[in-house]
Amino acid sequence: DHNLSNALIESMNTKIRQITRTAYGFTNPEALIALALLAHGGHRPQLPGRTTHG
């Protein structure tokens, strides 16, 4: 009726499940949260010894 889809939500859910599998064995949930934020949160911290382009 409204021409809406939950495809974007399902896509993000799948990506977070993949990150959860990658983080298996980590000792605290903060590591999983950090991986999810780095992968999909828009955070791009400056890495030591690297220059930015742009």
NUKE-93487 format. One line per field, with one value per residue: x, y, z negated of N, C-alpha, C, O, CB in turn; residue in three letters; residue number from 0; chain. Coordinates in nm, 2 decimals. Glycine has a CB too. Layout:
NUKE-93487
npx: c(X ...)
npy: c(Y ...)
npz: c(Z ...)
capx: c(X ...)
capy: c(Y ...)
capz: c(Z ...)
cpx: c(X ...)
cpy: c(Y ...)
cpz: c(Z ...)
opx: c(X ...)
opy: c(Y ...)
opz: c(Z ...)
cbpx: c(X ...)
cbpy: c(Y ...)
cbpz: c(Z ...)
aa: c(Ala ...)
i: c(NUM ...)
ch: c(A ...)
//
This chain:
NUKE-93487
npx: c(0.08 0.19 0.43 0.67 0.97 1.15 1.41 1.66 1.69 1.71 1.94 2.13 2.11 2.20 2.47 2.56 2.53 2.72 2.95 2.93 2.99 3.25 3.36 3.34 3.45 3.57 3.62 3.46 3.15 3.19 3.38 3.26 3.06 3.23 3.35 3.12 3.05 3.27 3.26 3.02 2.93 3.01 3.23 3.56 3.85 4.17 4.45 4.76 5.06 4.95 4.84 4.58 4.36 4.21)
npy: c(-0.12 0.13 0.13 0.07 -0.07 -0.31 -0.37 -0.23 -0.23 -0.51 -0.57 -0.43 -0.58 -0.83 -0.77 -0.69 -0.94 -1.08 -0.95 -1.02 -1.29 -1.27 -1.15 -1.36 -1.51 -1.30 -1.13 -0.94 -0.75 -0.49 -0.49 -0.60 -0.41 -0.19 -0.29 -0.30 -0.02 0.09 -0.04 0.04 0.28 0.52 0.63 0.72 0.68 0.85 0.68 0.58 0.70 0.71 0.90 1.13 1.13 1.37)
npz: c(0.00 -0.09 0.04 -0.09 -0.22 -0.41 -0.35 -0.39 -0.66 -0.71 -0.57 -0.72 -0.96 -0.88 -0.82 -1.08 -1.21 -1.08 -1.17 -1.44 -1.42 -1.35 -1.58 -1.76 -2.05 -2.16 -2.47 -2.59 -2.55 -2.45 -2.26 -2.04 -1.99 -1.93 -1.69 -1.52 -1.52 -1.40 -1.15 -1.04 -1.15 -1.06 -1.16 -1.12 -1.24 -1.26 -1.16 -1.30 -1.14 -0.89 -0.60 -0.51 -0.23 -0.03)
capx: c(0.00 0.27 0.55 0.78 1.04 1.25 1.54 1.78 1.71 1.75 2.08 2.22 2.10 2.29 2.60 2.59 2.54 2.86 3.05 2.92 3.06 3.39 3.39 3.33 3.57 3.61 3.59 3.36 3.06 3.23 3.46 3.16 3.00 3.33 3.36 3.00 3.05 3.38 3.22 2.89 2.88 3.06 3.35 3.69 3.96 4.30 4.54 4.90 5.15 4.88 4.79 4.44 4.35 4.09)
capy: c(0.00 0.25 0.12 0.07 -0.20 -0.32 -0.42 -0.17 -0.28 -0.65 -0.57 -0.40 -0.69 -0.93 -0.72 -0.70 -1.08 -1.12 -0.89 -1.10 -1.41 -1.23 -1.12 -1.47 -1.54 -1.18 -1.15 -0.84 -0.71 -0.36 -0.51 -0.62 -0.28 -0.11 -0.33 -0.25 0.12 0.11 -0.09 0.10 0.39 0.64 0.67 0.69 0.74 0.86 0.57 0.63 0.67 0.72 1.03 1.13 1.18 1.43)
capz: c(0.00 -0.10 0.12 -0.18 -0.23 -0.53 -0.30 -0.45 -0.80 -0.70 -0.53 -0.84 -1.05 -0.83 -0.84 -1.22 -1.24 -1.03 -1.26 -1.56 -1.40 -1.35 -1.72 -1.85 -2.13 -2.24 -2.61 -2.64 -2.44 -2.40 -2.14 -1.93 -1.97 -1.86 -1.55 -1.45 -1.50 -1.30 -1.02 -0.99 -1.22 -1.00 -1.23 -1.05 -1.31 -1.20 -1.20 -1.31 -1.03 -0.76 -0.56 -0.46 -0.10 -0.01)
cpx: c(0.09 0.40 0.68 0.85 1.13 1.38 1.66 1.80 1.76 1.90 2.17 2.22 2.19 2.43 2.65 2.60 2.68 2.97 3.04 2.99 3.21 3.44 3.38 3.46 3.62 3.55 3.48 3.28 3.11 3.31 3.37 3.10 3.10 3.35 3.24 3.00 3.16 3.34 3.11 2.85 2.93 3.18 3.48 3.80 4.09 4.39 4.68 4.98 5.08 4.84 4.65 4.45 4.22 4.08)
cpy: c(0.13 0.24 0.13 -0.07 -0.20 -0.38 -0.36 -0.22 -0.43 -0.66 -0.53 -0.51 -0.80 -0.89 -0.73 -0.85 -1.13 -1.07 -0.97 -1.23 -1.38 -1.21 -1.24 -1.50 -1.42 -1.19 -1.05 -0.79 -0.57 -0.38 -0.53 -0.49 -0.19 -0.16 -0.29 -0.10 0.16 0.07 -0.01 0.22 0.52 0.70 0.63 0.75 0.75 0.76 0.63 0.60 0.68 0.86 1.02 1.19 1.25 1.57)
cpz: c(0.00 -0.03 0.04 -0.18 -0.35 -0.48 -0.36 -0.59 -0.80 -0.66 -0.64 -0.94 -1.01 -0.85 -0.99 -1.26 -1.19 -1.12 -1.39 -1.54 -1.40 -1.49 -1.81 -1.92 -2.20 -2.38 -2.66 -2.52 -2.38 -2.27 -2.02 -1.89 -1.89 -1.72 -1.47 -1.42 -1.39 -1.16 -0.96 -1.06 -1.16 -1.06 -1.16 -1.13 -1.23 -1.25 -1.20 -1.19 -0.89 -0.73 -0.50 -0.32 -0.08 -0.05)
opx: c(0.06 0.48 0.77 0.78 1.18 1.46 1.76 1.92 1.85 1.97 2.27 2.32 2.26 2.52 2.76 2.69 2.74 3.06 3.15 3.06 3.29 3.56 3.40 3.57 3.70 3.45 3.42 3.32 3.06 3.31 3.40 3.08 3.06 3.36 3.26 2.97 3.14 3.37 3.11 2.74 2.89 3.23 3.49 3.85 4.11 4.41 4.72 4.98 5.14 4.81 4.61 4.53 4.11 3.98)
opy: c(0.22 0.34 0.19 -0.17 -0.09 -0.43 -0.43 -0.24 -0.46 -0.75 -0.60 -0.54 -0.86 -0.98 -0.77 -0.88 -1.21 -1.14 -0.99 -1.27 -1.46 -1.24 -1.22 -1.51 -1.43 -1.25 -1.07 -0.79 -0.54 -0.29 -0.48 -0.46 -0.12 -0.07 -0.24 -0.06 0.24 0.14 0.02 0.27 0.63 0.80 0.51 0.86 0.67 0.74 0.71 0.49 0.64 0.94 0.92 1.27 1.19 1.64)
opz: c(0.08 -0.03 0.08 -0.16 -0.39 -0.56 -0.39 -0.63 -0.88 -0.71 -0.66 -1.00 -1.09 -0.88 -1.02 -1.35 -1.26 -1.15 -1.45 -1.63 -1.45 -1.53 -1.93 -1.86 -2.29 -2.40 -2.77 -2.40 -2.27 -2.19 -1.91 -1.77 -1.80 -1.63 -1.36 -1.31 -1.31 -1.06 -0.84 -1.02 -1.21 -1.02 -1.13 -1.09 -1.15 -1.37 -1.12 -1.14 -0.79 -0.82 -0.45 -0.29 -0.12 -0.03)
cbpx: c(-0.09 0.29 0.55 0.74 1.12 1.19 1.54 1.76 1.57 1.66 2.09 2.16 1.95 2.26 2.62 2.48 2.43 2.88 3.01 2.77 3.02 3.42 3.31 3.29 3.67 3.56 3.71 3.43 2.92 3.31 3.55 3.05 2.96 3.46 3.37 2.87 3.08 3.51 3.19 2.78 2.93 2.95 3.36 3.68 3.98 4.36 4.53 4.97 5.21 4.76 4.89 4.35 4.37 3.98)
cbpy: c(0.00 0.27 0.22 0.12 -0.23 -0.40 -0.41 -0.02 -0.28 -0.73 -0.47 -0.27 -0.74 -0.96 -0.58 -0.63 -1.16 -1.07 -0.74 -1.13 -1.47 -1.10 -1.00 -1.60 -1.60 -1.05 -1.14 -0.72 -0.70 -0.29 -0.64 -0.72 -0.21 -0.12 -0.49 -0.29 0.19 0.04 -0.23 0.00 0.38 0.74 0.62 0.74 0.66 1.01 0.45 0.58 0.54 0.63 1.09 1.21 1.07 1.37)
cbpz: c(-0.12 -0.25 0.23 -0.32 -0.10 -0.64 -0.15 -0.45 -0.88 -0.61 -0.41 -0.90 -1.06 -0.68 -0.79 -1.31 -1.17 -0.89 -1.29 -1.59 -1.26 -1.27 -1.76 -1.76 -2.05 -2.17 -2.70 -2.71 -2.49 -2.51 -2.16 -1.97 -2.10 -1.93 -1.55 -1.53 -1.63 -1.34 -1.03 -0.99 -1.36 -1.00 -1.38 -0.90 -1.44 -1.22 -1.10 -1.44 -1.04 -0.76 -0.46 -0.55 0.01 -0.08)
aa: c(Asp His Asn Leu Ser Asn Ala Leu Ile Glu Ser Met Asn Thr Lys Ile Arg Gln Ile Thr Arg Thr Ala Tyr Gly Phe Thr Asn Pro Glu Ala Leu Ile Ala Leu Ala Leu Leu Ala His Gly Gly His Arg Pro Gln Leu Pro Gly Arg Thr Thr His Gly)
i: c(0 1 2 3 4 5 6 7 8 9 10 11 12 13 14 15 16 17 18 19 20 21 22 23 24 25 26 27 28 29 30 31 32 33 34 35 36 37 38 39 40 41 42 43 44 45 46 47 48 49 50 51 52 53)
ch: c(A A A A A A A A A A A A A A A A A A A A A A A A A A A A A A A A A A A A A A A A A A A A A A A A A A A A A A)
//
